[in-house]
Amino acid sequence: MLFFPISVFLLLPFTAYAAETVLGVYIFSRHGDRTPKSLPPANLTDLGYSQIFTSGTYFRNRYIASDAFSRIAGVNSDIVKQSQIIASAPLDTVLMNSAQGFLQGLYPPVGPRLGSDTLRNGSVVQAPLNGYQLIPIQTVTSGTGSEDSAWLQGSSNCAQAAVSSNEYFSTSDYNSLLASTTDFYKTLAPLVNGTCGPDEISYKNAYTIYDILNVASIHNASLPNSPVFTNSTLARLRTLADHHEFNLAYNSTAPIRAIAGSTLAAQILQALNNTIISQGKSKITIQFGAYASFVSFFGLANLTSLPNTNDAFYGVPDYASTMTFELFTTTEASPFPAVEDLQVRFLFHNGTTSEDSPPTPYPLFGQSSTELRWTDFQDGMNKFAVGGQEQWCRACGNSTGVCASAASPSSESGAGAGSDSRGSGNGVSKAVAGVIGAMVTLAVVLAVEATAMLVAGLRVVSKKRLASGNANGVVDGEANVEKR
């Protein structure tokens, strides 16, 4: 995806933010360079490892290092404090390994001086790998196996999103491009026929074909020199793939198609809200994901309407691209500011982020300013955010597996959009309903026991009497009952 800044103003040095204090950040990153999806399992390459490590190093220098120019208030600079950071990625080899590489740049090895521990007996233990820092990576359910799936909705597991994306294949836009690019794709057959069948080499598989040849253009030194495969050919393939994937990921009249971006929006809100609720103790949230989340979020957040970006938000972002959300204040940072004093800034960078190529702020939701009050940001995100299992199941129309309970008649009658989660649907709170249920159950059990004892000729005996009898060497019945 080609990238052009929205304006010269936005490229001004970040010293313009000197009066601000960053309180927390959320970073969403794409993986680094990888092997092609069409040859699973895809793997992070050394180039990709380098790209993602470089980005991690940049964000360290921006937010964490002792001399960082936008240092997060109270963040540990050298030795990571686990309570300050949350990192997550789907169960996907490329994304998990990318997360590890990024964290290595964010909190690098601390060396023998800091990476050692003196024991009670006086001996000193050095941490392995020159003080390598271990940061746990949580798993998220959305996006599992995404880098082994060529189908954009292949890892979303959202039934309605898949139906919506498939509708693109019946549009006039798709059919027109399918017909007009037939000859172009046929010329590429000698380059991809080892992976794609003859009937697969068309605009229908625009991203798969681009992905194969893009990876080859980077790594395959034996790629035949052909007048067919030129830089202009690759550029055209990229443009077609961008258009193809954007239309699968977002449609303004079918919000469910952008479920990946809706889920991401809820996760962003939750992360930044955790910073607020914890009074700044939770500082950094880093999540890795596939390009579908980027593209669908671009559409939902109305970034596609920005002027002078040359359609920068209409395509697939490059490897190691990042979206960053800064929570900051222009008032005193201690004590933690009131909600009305909090603001959010969105930044995006296409490709590897570095000192020479930093992220750029952009306005969200069609606003003119790149700075939003927290409440306005929250309202804007909530318009399309989908958070929570039940809400996701209902939006996606899923009714099996983890969604089985959400599809049951009882859950449908007791919950829904705008319902009070504390109610049971009949004017009795869930807590009270639970107590009533427990009392009814206990009454039934006691009635059954009483009937059984009456029929069997048994009666209840106190433990004191039973103990007295046992002390005199008398065993009268079993446990706390005796025969009449």
HELIX and SHEET records of a PDB file:
HELIX    1   1 PHE A    9  LEU A   11  5                                   3    
HELIX    2   2 PHE A   14  TYR A   17  5                                   4    
HELIX    3   3 ASP A   46  PHE A   59  1                                  14    
HELIX    4   4 ARG A   60  ILE A   64  3                                   5    
HELIX    5   5 GLN A   82  GLN A   84  5                                   3    
HELIX    6   6 THR A   93  LEU A  106  1                                  14    
HELIX    7   7 GLY A  111  LEU A  114  1                                   4    
HELIX    8   8 PRO A  128  GLY A  131  1                                   4    
HELIX    9   9 SER A  146  ASP A  148  5                                   3    
HELIX   10  10 ALA A  159  ASN A  166  1                                   8    
HELIX   11  11 GLU A  167  SER A  170  5                                   4    
HELIX   12  12 SER A  172  SER A  180  1                                   9    
HELIX   13  13 THR A  182  LYS A  186  1                                   5    
HELIX   14  14 ALA A  189  VAL A  192  1                                   4    
HELIX   15  15 PRO A  198  GLU A  200  5                                   3    
HELIX   16  16 TYR A  203  ASN A  205  5                                   3    
HELIX   17  17 ALA A  206  HIS A  219  1                                  14    
HELIX   18  18 ASN A  231  ALA A  249  1                                  19    
HELIX   19  19 PRO A  255  ALA A  258  5                                   4    
HELIX   20  20 ILE A  259  ILE A  277  1                                  19    
HELIX   21  21 TYR A  291  LEU A  300  1                                  10    
HELIX   22  22 LEU A  303  SER A  305  5                                   3    
HELIX   23  23 ALA A  312  TYR A  314  5                                   3    
HELIX   24  24 VAL A  339  ASP A  341  5                                   3    
HELIX   25  25 TRP A  374  ASN A  382  1                                   9    
HELIX   26  26 GLN A  389  CYS A  396  1                                   8    
HELIX   27  27 GLY A  401  CYS A  403  5                                   3    
HELIX   28  28 PRO A  409  GLY A  414  1                                   6    
HELIX   29  29 LYS A  430  ALA A  456  1                                  27    
HELIX   30  30 LYS A  463  ALA A  471  1                                   9    
SHEET    1   A 7 ILE A 137  VAL A 140  0                                        
SHEET    2   A 7 ILE A  85  PRO A  90  1                                        
SHEET    3   A 7 ILE A 284  PHE A 288  1                                        
SHEET    4   A 7 THR A  21  SER A  29  1                                        
SHEET    5   A 7 THR A 322  THR A 329 -1                                        
SHEET    6   A 7 LEU A 342  HIS A 349 -1                                        
SHEET    7   A 7 THR A 360  PRO A 361 -1                                        
SHEET    1   B 7 ILE A 137  VAL A 140  0                                        
SHEET    2   B 7 ILE A  85  PRO A  90  1                                        
SHEET    3   B 7 ILE A 284  PHE A 288  1                                        
SHEET    4   B 7 THR A  21  SER A  29  1                                        
SHEET    5   B 7 THR A 322  THR A 329 -1                                        
SHEET    6   B 7 LEU A 342  HIS A 349 -1                                        
SHEET    7   B 7 GLU A 371  ARG A 373 -1                                        
SHEET    1   C 2 SER A 116  THR A 118  0                                        
SHEET    2   C 2 VAL A 124  GLN A 126 -1                                        
SHEET    1   D 2 LEU A 458  VAL A 460  0                                        
SHEET    2   D 2 VAL A 481  LYS A 483 -1                                        
END                                                                             
